[in-house]
Amino acid sequence: MELETATLLELFRSKEVVYTLFEHQPVYTSDEASKVRNVELKTGVKAMLVRSKDGGKFLLADIAADRRIDFPKLESLAKARHLRFATREEVLAATKCESGSVHPLGRLFGIETFLDNSVLENEYVNFNIGMLTRSVKVRSKDLLRVLEPDLLADFSKM
């Protein structure tokens, strides 16, 4: 987990992304994270690892923290059937991060990444960086620049 955090922060430095680093008590939900960071829930980014029910490849779906995945839309965009959330064990195996601490840059894990437009509705966004006790705040346009999503689309709902 420390390695994933260090890799992400090094990428930010190399791409000249200005970030604010937060160290805080462990957080397990987006609601807890927004409270400990003292920010609006909608500025959080949930990096949700999903895969098809038949055990196909993983996909990282990044959405604003006040939203939920619209699975029919995501399945259509991903040309996949019966997507489901990855289990805690699958999250750890695929990302080397605990569930709830996965950062949104799927390419650093070798995982295809979709970014929901809801994330870009905020000037600044916040997310965990591979640990439940560390997170960052960055401009959403900088996240988009370094994220290089495989797809930018609408696949969330309130």
Rosetta constraint file for C-alpha pairs under 8 A:
AtomPair CA 1 CA 5 HARMONIC 6.33 0.50
AtomPair CA 1 CA 96 HARMONIC 6.12 0.50
AtomPair CA 1 CA 97 HARMONIC 5.54 0.50
AtomPair CA 1 CA 98 HARMONIC 7.99 0.50
AtomPair CA 1 CA 130 HARMONIC 5.54 0.50
AtomPair CA 1 CA 131 HARMONIC 6.12 0.50
AtomPair CA 2 CA 6 HARMONIC 6.11 0.50
AtomPair CA 2 CA 130 HARMONIC 7.24 0.50
AtomPair CA 2 CA 131 HARMONIC 7.38 0.50
AtomPair CA 3 CA 7 HARMONIC 5.99 0.50
AtomPair CA 4 CA 8 HARMONIC 6.22 0.50
AtomPair CA 4 CA 96 HARMONIC 7.59 0.50
AtomPair CA 4 CA 97 HARMONIC 7.71 0.50
AtomPair CA 4 CA 129 HARMONIC 7.50 0.50
AtomPair CA 4 CA 130 HARMONIC 5.70 0.50
AtomPair CA 5 CA 9 HARMONIC 6.26 0.50
AtomPair CA 5 CA 129 HARMONIC 5.40 0.50
AtomPair CA 5 CA 130 HARMONIC 5.21 0.50
AtomPair CA 5 CA 131 HARMONIC 7.11 0.50
AtomPair CA 6 CA 10 HARMONIC 6.05 0.50
AtomPair CA 7 CA 11 HARMONIC 6.25 0.50
AtomPair CA 8 CA 12 HARMONIC 6.35 0.50
AtomPair CA 8 CA 108 HARMONIC 7.91 0.50
AtomPair CA 8 CA 129 HARMONIC 7.20 0.50
AtomPair CA 9 CA 13 HARMONIC 6.26 0.50
AtomPair CA 10 CA 14 HARMONIC 6.10 0.50
AtomPair CA 11 CA 15 HARMONIC 6.10 0.50
AtomPair CA 11 CA 146 HARMONIC 8.00 0.50
AtomPair CA 12 CA 16 HARMONIC 5.92 0.50
AtomPair CA 12 CA 17 HARMONIC 4.83 0.50
AtomPair CA 12 CA 18 HARMONIC 7.37 0.50
AtomPair CA 12 CA 19 HARMONIC 7.80 0.50
AtomPair CA 12 CA 146 HARMONIC 7.69 0.50
AtomPair CA 13 CA 17 HARMONIC 5.99 0.50
AtomPair CA 13 CA 18 HARMONIC 7.75 0.50
AtomPair CA 15 CA 146 HARMONIC 7.24 0.50
AtomPair CA 17 CA 138 HARMONIC 7.43 0.50
AtomPair CA 17 CA 142 HARMONIC 6.27 0.50
AtomPair CA 18 CA 138 HARMONIC 6.50 0.50
AtomPair CA 18 CA 139 HARMONIC 7.90 0.50
AtomPair CA 19 CA 136 HARMONIC 6.25 0.50
AtomPair CA 19 CA 137 HARMONIC 5.53 0.50
AtomPair CA 19 CA 138 HARMONIC 4.92 0.50
AtomPair CA 19 CA 139 HARMONIC 7.93 0.50
AtomPair CA 20 CA 136 HARMONIC 5.39 0.50
AtomPair CA 20 CA 137 HARMONIC 5.10 0.50
AtomPair CA 20 CA 138 HARMONIC 6.85 0.50
AtomPair CA 21 CA 134 HARMONIC 7.15 0.50
AtomPair CA 21 CA 135 HARMONIC 5.96 0.50
AtomPair CA 21 CA 136 HARMONIC 4.61 0.50
AtomPair CA 21 CA 137 HARMONIC 6.74 0.50
AtomPair CA 22 CA 37 HARMONIC 7.40 0.50
AtomPair CA 22 CA 134 HARMONIC 5.55 0.50
AtomPair CA 22 CA 135 HARMONIC 5.14 0.50
AtomPair CA 22 CA 136 HARMONIC 5.84 0.50
AtomPair CA 23 CA 133 HARMONIC 5.67 0.50
AtomPair CA 23 CA 134 HARMONIC 4.70 0.50
AtomPair CA 23 CA 135 HARMONIC 6.73 0.50
AtomPair CA 24 CA 36 HARMONIC 6.94 0.50
AtomPair CA 24 CA 37 HARMONIC 7.99 0.50
AtomPair CA 24 CA 133 HARMONIC 5.05 0.50
AtomPair CA 24 CA 134 HARMONIC 6.27 0.50
AtomPair CA 25 CA 36 HARMONIC 7.68 0.50
AtomPair CA 25 CA 132 HARMONIC 7.72 0.50
AtomPair CA 25 CA 133 HARMONIC 5.47 0.50
AtomPair CA 26 CA 132 HARMONIC 4.80 0.50
AtomPair CA 26 CA 133 HARMONIC 4.61 0.50
AtomPair CA 27 CA 32 HARMONIC 5.66 0.50
AtomPair CA 27 CA 33 HARMONIC 5.53 0.50
AtomPair CA 27 CA 100 HARMONIC 7.61 0.50
AtomPair CA 27 CA 132 HARMONIC 5.48 0.50
AtomPair CA 27 CA 133 HARMONIC 6.73 0.50
AtomPair CA 28 CA 32 HARMONIC 6.71 0.50
AtomPair CA 28 CA 33 HARMONIC 7.37 0.50
AtomPair CA 28 CA 99 HARMONIC 7.90 0.50
AtomPair CA 28 CA 100 HARMONIC 5.38 0.50
AtomPair CA 28 CA 101 HARMONIC 7.73 0.50
AtomPair CA 28 CA 132 HARMONIC 6.89 0.50
AtomPair CA 29 CA 33 HARMONIC 6.22 0.50
AtomPair CA 29 CA 100 HARMONIC 6.59 0.50
AtomPair CA 30 CA 34 HARMONIC 6.12 0.50
AtomPair CA 30 CA 41 HARMONIC 6.98 0.50
AtomPair CA 30 CA 44 HARMONIC 6.87 0.50
AtomPair CA 30 CA 46 HARMONIC 7.24 0.50
AtomPair CA 30 CA 65 HARMONIC 5.97 0.50
AtomPair CA 31 CA 35 HARMONIC 6.38 0.50
AtomPair CA 31 CA 41 HARMONIC 6.39 0.50
AtomPair CA 32 CA 36 HARMONIC 6.26 0.50
AtomPair CA 33 CA 37 HARMONIC 6.05 0.50
AtomPair CA 33 CA 44 HARMONIC 7.98 0.50
AtomPair CA 34 CA 38 HARMONIC 5.73 0.50
AtomPair CA 34 CA 39 HARMONIC 5.16 0.50
AtomPair CA 34 CA 40 HARMONIC 6.04 0.50
AtomPair CA 34 CA 41 HARMONIC 5.27 0.50
AtomPair CA 34 CA 44 HARMONIC 6.90 0.50
AtomPair CA 35 CA 39 HARMONIC 6.58 0.50
AtomPair CA 39 CA 43 HARMONIC 7.03 0.50
AtomPair CA 40 CA 44 HARMONIC 7.56 0.50
AtomPair CA 41 CA 65 HARMONIC 5.87 0.50
AtomPair CA 41 CA 66 HARMONIC 5.77 0.50
AtomPair CA 42 CA 64 HARMONIC 5.62 0.50
AtomPair CA 42 CA 65 HARMONIC 5.27 0.50
AtomPair CA 42 CA 66 HARMONIC 4.85 0.50
AtomPair CA 42 CA 67 HARMONIC 7.81 0.50
AtomPair CA 42 CA 122 HARMONIC 7.80 0.50
AtomPair CA 43 CA 64 HARMONIC 6.49 0.50
AtomPair CA 43 CA 65 HARMONIC 6.77 0.50
AtomPair CA 43 CA 119 HARMONIC 7.34 0.50
AtomPair CA 43 CA 122 HARMONIC 6.14 0.50
AtomPair CA 43 CA 124 HARMONIC 6.64 0.50
AtomPair CA 43 CA 125 HARMONIC 4.72 0.50
AtomPair CA 43 CA 126 HARMONIC 5.99 0.50
AtomPair CA 44 CA 64 HARMONIC 5.73 0.50
AtomPair CA 44 CA 65 HARMONIC 4.79 0.50
AtomPair CA 44 CA 66 HARMONIC 7.69 0.50
AtomPair CA 44 CA 125 HARMONIC 5.59 0.50
AtomPair CA 44 CA 126 HARMONIC 4.69 0.50
AtomPair CA 44 CA 127 HARMONIC 5.71 0.50
AtomPair CA 45 CA 62 HARMONIC 6.39 0.50
AtomPair CA 45 CA 63 HARMONIC 5.64 0.50
AtomPair CA 45 CA 64 HARMONIC 4.77 0.50
AtomPair CA 45 CA 65 HARMONIC 5.22 0.50
AtomPair CA 45 CA 104 HARMONIC 7.32 0.50
AtomPair CA 45 CA 119 HARMONIC 6.63 0.50
AtomPair CA 45 CA 125 HARMONIC 6.61 0.50
AtomPair CA 45 CA 126 HARMONIC 6.11 0.50
AtomPair CA 45 CA 127 HARMONIC 5.37 0.50
AtomPair CA 46 CA 61 HARMONIC 7.92 0.50
AtomPair CA 46 CA 62 HARMONIC 5.54 0.50
AtomPair CA 46 CA 63 HARMONIC 5.34 0.50
AtomPair CA 46 CA 64 HARMONIC 6.07 0.50
AtomPair CA 46 CA 65 HARMONIC 5.32 0.50
AtomPair CA 46 CA 104 HARMONIC 7.35 0.50
AtomPair CA 46 CA 127 HARMONIC 7.21 0.50
AtomPair CA 47 CA 60 HARMONIC 6.26 0.50
AtomPair CA 47 CA 61 HARMONIC 5.79 0.50
AtomPair CA 47 CA 62 HARMONIC 4.51 0.50
AtomPair CA 47 CA 63 HARMONIC 6.76 0.50
AtomPair CA 47 CA 102 HARMONIC 6.09 0.50
AtomPair CA 47 CA 103 HARMONIC 6.01 0.50
AtomPair CA 47 CA 104 HARMONIC 4.94 0.50
AtomPair CA 48 CA 60 HARMONIC 5.55 0.50
AtomPair CA 48 CA 61 HARMONIC 5.04 0.50
AtomPair CA 48 CA 62 HARMONIC 6.12 0.50
AtomPair CA 48 CA 63 HARMONIC 7.87 0.50
AtomPair CA 48 CA 85 HARMONIC 7.27 0.50
AtomPair CA 48 CA 102 HARMONIC 7.93 0.50
AtomPair CA 49 CA 58 HARMONIC 6.67 0.50
AtomPair CA 49 CA 59 HARMONIC 5.83 0.50
AtomPair CA 49 CA 60 HARMONIC 4.60 0.50
AtomPair CA 49 CA 61 HARMONIC 6.31 0.50
AtomPair CA 49 CA 85 HARMONIC 6.08 0.50
AtomPair CA 49 CA 86 HARMONIC 5.62 0.50
AtomPair CA 49 CA 91 HARMONIC 6.82 0.50
AtomPair CA 50 CA 58 HARMONIC 5.72 0.50
AtomPair CA 50 CA 59 HARMONIC 5.35 0.50
AtomPair CA 50 CA 60 HARMONIC 6.31 0.50
AtomPair CA 50 CA 61 HARMONIC 7.26 0.50
AtomPair CA 50 CA 83 HARMONIC 6.33 0.50
AtomPair CA 50 CA 84 HARMONIC 5.41 0.50
AtomPair CA 50 CA 85 HARMONIC 4.38 0.50
AtomPair CA 50 CA 86 HARMONIC 5.02 0.50
AtomPair CA 51 CA 55 HARMONIC 6.48 0.50
AtomPair CA 51 CA 56 HARMONIC 5.96 0.50
AtomPair CA 51 CA 57 HARMONIC 5.89 0.50
AtomPair CA 51 CA 58 HARMONIC 4.66 0.50
AtomPair CA 51 CA 59 HARMONIC 6.07 0.50
AtomPair CA 51 CA 83 HARMONIC 5.26 0.50
AtomPair CA 51 CA 84 HARMONIC 5.60 0.50
AtomPair CA 51 CA 85 HARMONIC 6.49 0.50
AtomPair CA 51 CA 86 HARMONIC 6.25 0.50
AtomPair CA 52 CA 56 HARMONIC 5.24 0.50
AtomPair CA 52 CA 57 HARMONIC 7.17 0.50
AtomPair CA 52 CA 58 HARMONIC 7.71 0.50
AtomPair CA 52 CA 80 HARMONIC 6.78 0.50
AtomPair CA 52 CA 81 HARMONIC 6.27 0.50
AtomPair CA 52 CA 82 HARMONIC 5.43 0.50
AtomPair CA 52 CA 83 HARMONIC 4.13 0.50
AtomPair CA 52 CA 84 HARMONIC 5.93 0.50
AtomPair CA 53 CA 81 HARMONIC 7.85 0.50
AtomPair CA 53 CA 82 HARMONIC 5.65 0.50
AtomPair CA 53 CA 83 HARMONIC 5.83 0.50
AtomPair CA 53 CA 84 HARMONIC 6.06 0.50
AtomPair CA 58 CA 111 HARMONIC 6.39 0.50
AtomPair CA 58 CA 112 HARMONIC 7.23 0.50
AtomPair CA 59 CA 111 HARMONIC 6.02 0.50
AtomPair CA 59 CA 112 HARMONIC 5.21 0.50
AtomPair CA 59 CA 113 HARMONIC 5.89 0.50
AtomPair CA 59 CA 114 HARMONIC 7.48 0.50
AtomPair CA 60 CA 104 HARMONIC 7.40 0.50
AtomPair CA 60 CA 106 HARMONIC 6.02 0.50
AtomPair CA 60 CA 111 HARMONIC 6.57 0.50
AtomPair CA 60 CA 112 HARMONIC 6.20 0.50
AtomPair CA 60 CA 113 HARMONIC 4.67 0.50
AtomPair CA 60 CA 114 HARMONIC 6.24 0.50
AtomPair CA 61 CA 113 HARMONIC 6.01 0.50
AtomPair CA 61 CA 114 HARMONIC 5.00 0.50
AtomPair CA 61 CA 115 HARMONIC 6.17 0.50
AtomPair CA 61 CA 116 HARMONIC 7.45 0.50
AtomPair CA 62 CA 104 HARMONIC 6.02 0.50
AtomPair CA 62 CA 113 HARMONIC 7.41 0.50
AtomPair CA 62 CA 114 HARMONIC 6.17 0.50
AtomPair CA 62 CA 115 HARMONIC 4.87 0.50
AtomPair CA 62 CA 116 HARMONIC 6.00 0.50
AtomPair CA 62 CA 119 HARMONIC 7.69 0.50
AtomPair CA 63 CA 67 HARMONIC 6.66 0.50
AtomPair CA 63 CA 68 HARMONIC 7.49 0.50
AtomPair CA 63 CA 69 HARMONIC 7.44 0.50
AtomPair CA 63 CA 115 HARMONIC 6.48 0.50
AtomPair CA 63 CA 116 HARMONIC 5.14 0.50
AtomPair CA 63 CA 117 HARMONIC 7.66 0.50
AtomPair CA 63 CA 118 HARMONIC 6.29 0.50
AtomPair CA 63 CA 119 HARMONIC 5.79 0.50
AtomPair CA 63 CA 156 HARMONIC 6.79 0.50
AtomPair CA 64 CA 116 HARMONIC 7.55 0.50
AtomPair CA 64 CA 118 HARMONIC 5.49 0.50
AtomPair CA 64 CA 119 HARMONIC 4.82 0.50
AtomPair CA 66 CA 158 HARMONIC 6.88 0.50
AtomPair CA 67 CA 156 HARMONIC 6.00 0.50
AtomPair CA 67 CA 157 HARMONIC 5.48 0.50
AtomPair CA 67 CA 158 HARMONIC 4.77 0.50
AtomPair CA 68 CA 156 HARMONIC 5.40 0.50
AtomPair CA 68 CA 157 HARMONIC 5.31 0.50
AtomPair CA 68 CA 158 HARMONIC 6.09 0.50
AtomPair CA 69 CA 74 HARMONIC 7.42 0.50
AtomPair CA 69 CA 155 HARMONIC 6.16 0.50
AtomPair CA 69 CA 156 HARMONIC 4.48 0.50
AtomPair CA 69 CA 157 HARMONIC 6.26 0.50
AtomPair CA 70 CA 74 HARMONIC 6.22 0.50
AtomPair CA 70 CA 155 HARMONIC 5.35 0.50
AtomPair CA 70 CA 156 HARMONIC 4.83 0.50
AtomPair CA 70 CA 157 HARMONIC 5.79 0.50
AtomPair CA 71 CA 75 HARMONIC 5.85 0.50
AtomPair CA 71 CA 83 HARMONIC 6.97 0.50
AtomPair CA 71 CA 155 HARMONIC 7.46 0.50
AtomPair CA 72 CA 76 HARMONIC 6.21 0.50
AtomPair CA 73 CA 77 HARMONIC 6.22 0.50
AtomPair CA 73 CA 154 HARMONIC 7.91 0.50
AtomPair CA 73 CA 155 HARMONIC 5.38 0.50
AtomPair CA 74 CA 78 HARMONIC 5.94 0.50
AtomPair CA 74 CA 155 HARMONIC 5.42 0.50
AtomPair CA 75 CA 79 HARMONIC 5.68 0.50
AtomPair CA 75 CA 80 HARMONIC 4.88 0.50
AtomPair CA 75 CA 81 HARMONIC 5.86 0.50
AtomPair CA 75 CA 82 HARMONIC 7.16 0.50
AtomPair CA 75 CA 83 HARMONIC 6.52 0.50
AtomPair CA 76 CA 80 HARMONIC 6.57 0.50
AtomPair CA 86 CA 90 HARMONIC 5.70 0.50
AtomPair CA 86 CA 91 HARMONIC 6.07 0.50
AtomPair CA 87 CA 91 HARMONIC 6.16 0.50
AtomPair CA 88 CA 92 HARMONIC 6.28 0.50
AtomPair CA 88 CA 98 HARMONIC 7.25 0.50
AtomPair CA 88 CA 99 HARMONIC 5.69 0.50
AtomPair CA 89 CA 93 HARMONIC 6.15 0.50
AtomPair CA 90 CA 94 HARMONIC 5.93 0.50
AtomPair CA 91 CA 95 HARMONIC 5.86 0.50
AtomPair CA 91 CA 96 HARMONIC 7.26 0.50
AtomPair CA 91 CA 97 HARMONIC 6.83 0.50
AtomPair CA 91 CA 98 HARMONIC 6.83 0.50
AtomPair CA 91 CA 99 HARMONIC 6.06 0.50
AtomPair CA 92 CA 96 HARMONIC 4.61 0.50
AtomPair CA 92 CA 97 HARMONIC 5.09 0.50
AtomPair CA 92 CA 98 HARMONIC 5.54 0.50
AtomPair CA 92 CA 99 HARMONIC 6.94 0.50
AtomPair CA 94 CA 109 HARMONIC 7.14 0.50
AtomPair CA 95 CA 102 HARMONIC 7.18 0.50
AtomPair CA 95 CA 109 HARMONIC 5.75 0.50
AtomPair CA 97 CA 101 HARMONIC 6.09 0.50
AtomPair CA 97 CA 102 HARMONIC 5.72 0.50
AtomPair CA 97 CA 130 HARMONIC 5.42 0.50
AtomPair CA 97 CA 131 HARMONIC 6.84 0.50
AtomPair CA 98 CA 102 HARMONIC 6.85 0.50
AtomPair CA 98 CA 130 HARMONIC 7.44 0.50
AtomPair CA 98 CA 131 HARMONIC 7.16 0.50
AtomPair CA 98 CA 132 HARMONIC 7.55 0.50
AtomPair CA 100 CA 128 HARMONIC 7.73 0.50
AtomPair CA 100 CA 132 HARMONIC 6.76 0.50
AtomPair CA 101 CA 128 HARMONIC 5.18 0.50
AtomPair CA 101 CA 129 HARMONIC 6.28 0.50
AtomPair CA 101 CA 130 HARMONIC 4.85 0.50
AtomPair CA 101 CA 131 HARMONIC 4.97 0.50
AtomPair CA 101 CA 132 HARMONIC 5.00 0.50
AtomPair CA 102 CA 128 HARMONIC 6.48 0.50
AtomPair CA 102 CA 129 HARMONIC 6.42 0.50
AtomPair CA 102 CA 130 HARMONIC 5.10 0.50
AtomPair CA 102 CA 131 HARMONIC 7.49 0.50
AtomPair CA 103 CA 127 HARMONIC 6.50 0.50
AtomPair CA 103 CA 128 HARMONIC 5.62 0.50
AtomPair CA 103 CA 129 HARMONIC 4.88 0.50
AtomPair CA 103 CA 130 HARMONIC 5.79 0.50
AtomPair CA 104 CA 113 HARMONIC 7.95 0.50
AtomPair CA 104 CA 127 HARMONIC 7.75 0.50
AtomPair CA 104 CA 147 HARMONIC 7.48 0.50
AtomPair CA 105 CA 109 HARMONIC 7.61 0.50
AtomPair CA 105 CA 113 HARMONIC 7.34 0.50
AtomPair CA 105 CA 146 HARMONIC 7.95 0.50
AtomPair CA 105 CA 147 HARMONIC 5.34 0.50
AtomPair CA 106 CA 110 HARMONIC 6.24 0.50
AtomPair CA 106 CA 111 HARMONIC 4.85 0.50
AtomPair CA 106 CA 112 HARMONIC 6.14 0.50
AtomPair CA 106 CA 113 HARMONIC 5.36 0.50
AtomPair CA 106 CA 147 HARMONIC 7.76 0.50
AtomPair CA 107 CA 111 HARMONIC 5.31 0.50
AtomPair CA 107 CA 112 HARMONIC 6.48 0.50
AtomPair CA 107 CA 113 HARMONIC 6.99 0.50
AtomPair CA 107 CA 147 HARMONIC 7.60 0.50
AtomPair CA 112 CA 149 HARMONIC 7.76 0.50
AtomPair CA 112 CA 150 HARMONIC 6.26 0.50
AtomPair CA 113 CA 149 HARMONIC 5.35 0.50
AtomPair CA 113 CA 150 HARMONIC 5.42 0.50
AtomPair CA 113 CA 151 HARMONIC 6.95 0.50
AtomPair CA 114 CA 149 HARMONIC 5.58 0.50
AtomPair CA 114 CA 150 HARMONIC 5.70 0.50
AtomPair CA 114 CA 151 HARMONIC 4.78 0.50
AtomPair CA 114 CA 152 HARMONIC 5.98 0.50
AtomPair CA 114 CA 153 HARMONIC 7.49 0.50
AtomPair CA 115 CA 119 HARMONIC 7.42 0.50
AtomPair CA 115 CA 149 HARMONIC 6.05 0.50
AtomPair CA 115 CA 150 HARMONIC 7.92 0.50
AtomPair CA 115 CA 151 HARMONIC 6.23 0.50
AtomPair CA 115 CA 152 HARMONIC 4.90 0.50
AtomPair CA 115 CA 153 HARMONIC 6.50 0.50
AtomPair CA 116 CA 120 HARMONIC 7.90 0.50
AtomPair CA 116 CA 152 HARMONIC 5.89 0.50
AtomPair CA 116 CA 153 HARMONIC 5.20 0.50
AtomPair CA 116 CA 154 HARMONIC 5.19 0.50
AtomPair CA 116 CA 155 HARMONIC 5.99 0.50
AtomPair CA 116 CA 156 HARMONIC 6.76 0.50
AtomPair CA 117 CA 121 HARMONIC 6.98 0.50
AtomPair CA 117 CA 152 HARMONIC 6.49 0.50
AtomPair CA 117 CA 153 HARMONIC 5.70 0.50
AtomPair CA 117 CA 154 HARMONIC 5.57 0.50
AtomPair CA 118 CA 122 HARMONIC 7.93 0.50
AtomPair CA 118 CA 154 HARMONIC 7.43 0.50
AtomPair CA 118 CA 156 HARMONIC 7.55 0.50
AtomPair CA 119 CA 125 HARMONIC 7.37 0.50
AtomPair CA 119 CA 140 HARMONIC 7.11 0.50
AtomPair CA 120 CA 140 HARMONIC 5.68 0.50
AtomPair CA 120 CA 141 HARMONIC 7.21 0.50
AtomPair CA 122 CA 140 HARMONIC 6.61 0.50
AtomPair CA 123 CA 139 HARMONIC 5.67 0.50
AtomPair CA 123 CA 140 HARMONIC 5.58 0.50
AtomPair CA 123 CA 141 HARMONIC 7.55 0.50
AtomPair CA 124 CA 137 HARMONIC 6.54 0.50
AtomPair CA 124 CA 138 HARMONIC 5.49 0.50
AtomPair CA 124 CA 139 HARMONIC 4.25 0.50
AtomPair CA 124 CA 140 HARMONIC 5.20 0.50
AtomPair CA 125 CA 137 HARMONIC 5.56 0.50
AtomPair CA 125 CA 138 HARMONIC 5.62 0.50
AtomPair CA 125 CA 139 HARMONIC 6.16 0.50
AtomPair CA 125 CA 140 HARMONIC 5.67 0.50
AtomPair CA 126 CA 135 HARMONIC 6.84 0.50
AtomPair CA 126 CA 136 HARMONIC 5.47 0.50
AtomPair CA 126 CA 137 HARMONIC 4.41 0.50
AtomPair CA 126 CA 138 HARMONIC 6.60 0.50
AtomPair CA 127 CA 135 HARMONIC 5.30 0.50
AtomPair CA 127 CA 136 HARMONIC 5.70 0.50
AtomPair CA 127 CA 137 HARMONIC 6.91 0.50
AtomPair CA 128 CA 132 HARMONIC 6.55 0.50
AtomPair CA 128 CA 133 HARMONIC 7.72 0.50
AtomPair CA 128 CA 134 HARMONIC 5.82 0.50
AtomPair CA 128 CA 135 HARMONIC 3.99 0.50
AtomPair CA 128 CA 136 HARMONIC 6.49 0.50
AtomPair CA 129 CA 134 HARMONIC 6.09 0.50
AtomPair CA 129 CA 135 HARMONIC 5.23 0.50
AtomPair CA 129 CA 136 HARMONIC 6.92 0.50
AtomPair CA 130 CA 134 HARMONIC 7.55 0.50
AtomPair CA 131 CA 135 HARMONIC 7.65 0.50
AtomPair CA 138 CA 142 HARMONIC 6.75 0.50
AtomPair CA 138 CA 143 HARMONIC 6.78 0.50
AtomPair CA 139 CA 143 HARMONIC 6.45 0.50
AtomPair CA 140 CA 144 HARMONIC 6.22 0.50
AtomPair CA 141 CA 145 HARMONIC 6.22 0.50
AtomPair CA 142 CA 146 HARMONIC 6.31 0.50
AtomPair CA 143 CA 147 HARMONIC 5.64 0.50
AtomPair CA 144 CA 148 HARMONIC 6.11 0.50
AtomPair CA 144 CA 149 HARMONIC 7.29 0.50
